[in-house]
Amino acid sequence: MNRVNDFFKSVESVMDGLLTQKYIIDRRIATTVYLAGRLEKPLLIEGPAGVGKTGLAGAIAMAGQTELIRLQCYPGLDESKTLYEWNYQKQLLHIQMHGSDCDIFSTDFLLERPLLKAFRAKCPVVLLVDEIDKGEEELESFLLEALSEFQVSIPEFGLIRATHKPYVVITSNSTRELGDALKRRCLYLYLTYPDAAREQVILNLTVPGISRHLAGQIVDFVQRLRKMKIKKSPSITETIDWARTLLLLGRDRLDEQMVRHTLNVLLKYEEDIEQADRQAGGLLSSVAKSGSVAGEIDPDGSSNQSIVEKTCAAGLSSEITPDNCGPGQTEDPVLARFDF
């Protein structure tokens, strides 16, 4: 409980807590996460698949040292699989042993599903309602009622109020429009793919041993892929997987043959792979000419090295290879919290 309270103590504590989980956010996102916790309102996160919506919920739970309870939505998901079910076999056995007059509608016979489990938890938890857009409108209406008052009614049992209000994160890939009633009751956050500077920091933190040069080339290449008209852009996780793949294969820079052989790590549709394969040479040529490779000069004249220095100043220098940390470090600790 104290750990959760400490996490939501301030916007800065939210940023620092997520940074310890290697989840990089800017102040705008941190402010929304903080307000959702202090106002005790659900946080609705929309955006394309693979931008870290589910990862944010997991990072919040880890930073607050509490449990993550996940409700994965899908077509046909109903109230019984969301809230509770009765253990019919146990009830029948109890009736056989004690007669039909015994009480079989008590907590001893209740099978908790994610929503009820979160409400009855002994300490505050993070409740993740993942991909609500895959569920049906009836499920959305049910969740709207339950998460508005943080209570549910079980006909045979009665009203159950949340012992501790969970921190609720609702994610959507925007495959369908969500109702206005749900959006009104939530704080809204839209996540998209990170810019080059932030993705560079993510690679530095999550891929041990990667050089600044290779990380910069990978980020530049992936950023260009996302601008192409392809069926599914590479996610952050797929960028990390590709970086680890190249390191495993002993590469310290991108070359056309290796890129062609490993495109299936980044792209998951054959037509996307074929299109990228045809344009691999041109993409690599653009990467080589670009000034946005880590440590070089951006078009606006600034250096990406300062971003890495912020990571070092944030106390995570041990997570970064020596050639990533320059001699200069940010003196102001607030500046180390990645206000890109």
N, C-alpha and C positions, 0 to 999 in steps of 0.2 A: 504493500500500500504506500509506504513512504517513498519507495523507489519510483512508483508511478507519479506521485505528487511532485517529486523532484524533477522528473522528466518534463512535466507541464508547468514548471515554475516560471519560465519565461520563453520568449522566442529563441533567445540564445541557447538556453538549455536544450530545447528541441533540436536545434541545429547541431549542437555538440553531441547529443545522444545519438542522433542518426549517423553522424560522422564516425562514431566509434563502431558502428555496424557497416561502415564503408558504403553508406547510402548518401550520395551527394545531392543536396538541395540548395536552392537560393532562398533569400529572405521571404519572398512572396509565398512560396510553398510552405515554408516553416511557419509563417504567420497564420496561414489557414489551418495547418495541423494543430497549432497551439490553441487557436480560438475554438476549434471543434472540441478539444478536450476541456477547456475551461467553461464553455457554454453548454457542454453536455449535449451537443447536437451531432447527428450522424454526418459523416464526411462522404459526399458523393464525388467520386473521381471518374471522369470520362477521358477517353483518348484511345488511340489505336493500340492494337495488341503489341506487347513487347516493350512498352515504355517504362515499366516499373510500377504499375498500379498495385498489383498484388504484393510486389516486393516492398512497397512502402508500408503496407499493413504489417508485414512480417518484421520489418526493421523497427517499427514502433513498438511491437510486442517485445522484441529482444532488448531494445534500449530501455524499456520500462520494466524488464525482467518479469514479465507476466505471460500468461498463456494466450496463444492465438487459437481461436475457435473459428473454423471455416465452414461456411455454408456455400457449397458449390451449386449454382443454379443451372438448370437444364430444362428442356421442354417436358412437361408432365410432372414436374416437382410439385407436390401438394403439401397441405398443412401437416399431415401426419409425419412426413419425412423431414419437415422443417422444425416442428415444435415437439411432438411427443408421440409415442405409441404405447399401448398397454401390452404387457407381457402376457399374452393369452395362454401360453402353455403353463406358465407359473400360476396364473389365476385358476386354471382348470385343475391343476394338481392340488392347489390349496382347497378348492371346493370339495374335491374327493376326500381329502384328509379331514376337513373340519365342518363339512356340511354347507348347504346353500345360504345359511344365514350369516356367514362370515363376511367381513369387509374386504373386498378384493380391489377396491379403488383407493389405494393409498400409495404413498411414495415407494413402498416396497415393490410394487408391481409396475412402476412407471419407468419407461425407457426414454431417457432424455435424448432428444435430437439437438442440433446445434443451438437453436434459439433458446430453448428452455435451459440447456446446459450453461449458456452465457448468463442467463437471468439468475440462476441458482448458484453461480460460482461464489466461493467464499471470499474472493478478493476481486478487484476490478480486472477484467480481461479485455482483450481486443477481439471483437466480433467482426469477421470478414464475410460480407455477403458478396460473393465473387460472381461477376458476369451476370448481373441481374437482368440484363437485356435478353439473355437466353431463356429466362423464365417467362411465364405468361402473365397477363395483366392482373389476373385474380391473385396471383402470388404477390405481385407488387402492392395490391390493395391490402392484403393481409399484413404484410410487413410494415406498411405505412401505419396501420393502426397499432401494431405491437410496438414499434419503435418510437411512436409519438409519446406514449405514456409509459413506456418500458414496463408493460404489464400484459398478461395474456389470461384468458379465461378458459379453463378446462371444465366442460359440463359436469363430469362425474366428480370433480375434485374441488373446483372453485377458482377464485381469482389468485393468480400468482404474480406478485410484483418483484421486480429485480432487486436482489439483495444489495448489489452494487451496480450502478448503471455502467454497462460496458462501453468502451470506446468503439463506436461502430464505423466501419469503413465499407462503403458500397462501391463496387466497381462496375463499369459498363464499357463495352467496346463500341457502343453507339450503333449496333446492328438494328435497333429500333428506337423510336423516340420514347423516352420515359415520360410519365405523367407529370403535369405541373404540380399536383398535390405533393408528390414525393419530393420534387426539387425545392418546393417552398420550405419544407421541413428540414432541409439539409444545408450544410455549407458546401459550396460547389468548387471543384478544382478540376482544371483541364490539364492533363499532362501530355506532352508530345516528346518526340525524340530529342535528346540533348544536343546542344550545339557542340562544335568541335572542341572548344576549350574544356567543357565539362566532361565530355566523353574521354578526353585525354587523361583527366584526373582519375576517372573511373578505371581506366586501364592500368594506370600507375598503381592504384590501390589494390586491384584484384588480380593482377597477373604478375607475380613475383619474377624478377629477373629480366623484365622486358626493358629494352633500351628506349631512350627518348626518340631516337630516329625511327625505329620500327613502329613504336606506338603512334607517332605522328603520321607515318605513311598509312597505317591501318585505318586510323580515324579519317584521314582525308579520303581514302578510297571508299570507305563505307558511307561517308557523307555524300559523295557523288553518286553512289548506287541509289541512295534514298531519293535522289532528285529525278531518277529515271522513272518511266512509266512501267512499273512492274507490279505483279499481283500482290506480293507481300514484301515490304521493305525489311531489311535485317533489323532484328531487335537488339537491344543493348546486350542481352545474354549471348546472342549469336556473334556479336562483335568480340566479346570476351572469349568465346569458344574458338573463334578464328585466330585470335592472338595466341592462345595456348597451343593451338594446332601448329602454327608457324614456328613457335619456340620448340615444340616437340620435334619438328622436322629439321631443326638446326638452322633456321633462317634468321638473319639479322637485318634483312631488308626485303622488300617485295620484288619479285621477278615474275615475268609474264607466265612462264611455264608453271610455276608453283601456284600462282593465282588461279589459273585455269583448272588445275588439279584439285583445288580445295574450295571451289565456289559452292559446292554442295553443303559446306559447313555454314555458309552465310545465307544461302537461298534454298527454299524448300519446295519450289515449283519448277518443273522441267523447263517451261517456257521462259521463266525468269533466268534460269541458269544459261540457257541457249543465248538469250539476248545479251547477258553480261559477258559470256564467252566471246561473242562476236565483237564486243566493244572493249575487251580487256586491254588491248594494246593502247587504244586512245585514252582510256581511263588512267592507265599507268603513266602515260606520257604527261597527262594533266597533273597527276600527283607529283611527278618529278619536277615540273615547272612551278608548282605552287609554292608560295611563301608561307603557307600556314602550317608546315610541318613543325612539330614541337621544337622549341628552342630557336626557331627562325623568326622572321619578322612578318607579322600580319599586314594586310593591306593598309590598315589604319596606322601602321608604324609602331604598334605595341608588340611586346614579346610575350609568347606563350610561356616562357620560363617563369614569369611572375606567378602564373597559376600553380605551377609545381612548387614554387617557393611557399605559396600559401599552404599547400598540403604539408610541407615540412614544418612550417610555423605552427600548424594545428596539432603538432605532437605525433604525427604519423610517419615521421621520416624513416623509421625502421621498416615500414612497409614498402619503401621505394628504393630502387637501386641507386647506387652512389652517383651515377652520371645523371640522375634526374634532379638532384638537389644542388642548386647553385649556392655560391657563397653568401648571397644576399637573402635575408629572411624578413618577413613582414613583422614589424615591431608591434603594431596594434593588433591584439588578439581578435578583435571584432572583424578586422579585414581578412583574417584567416578563415572566415566562415563562408567563403565562396559566393560573394555578391558579384556575380559575373556581369 
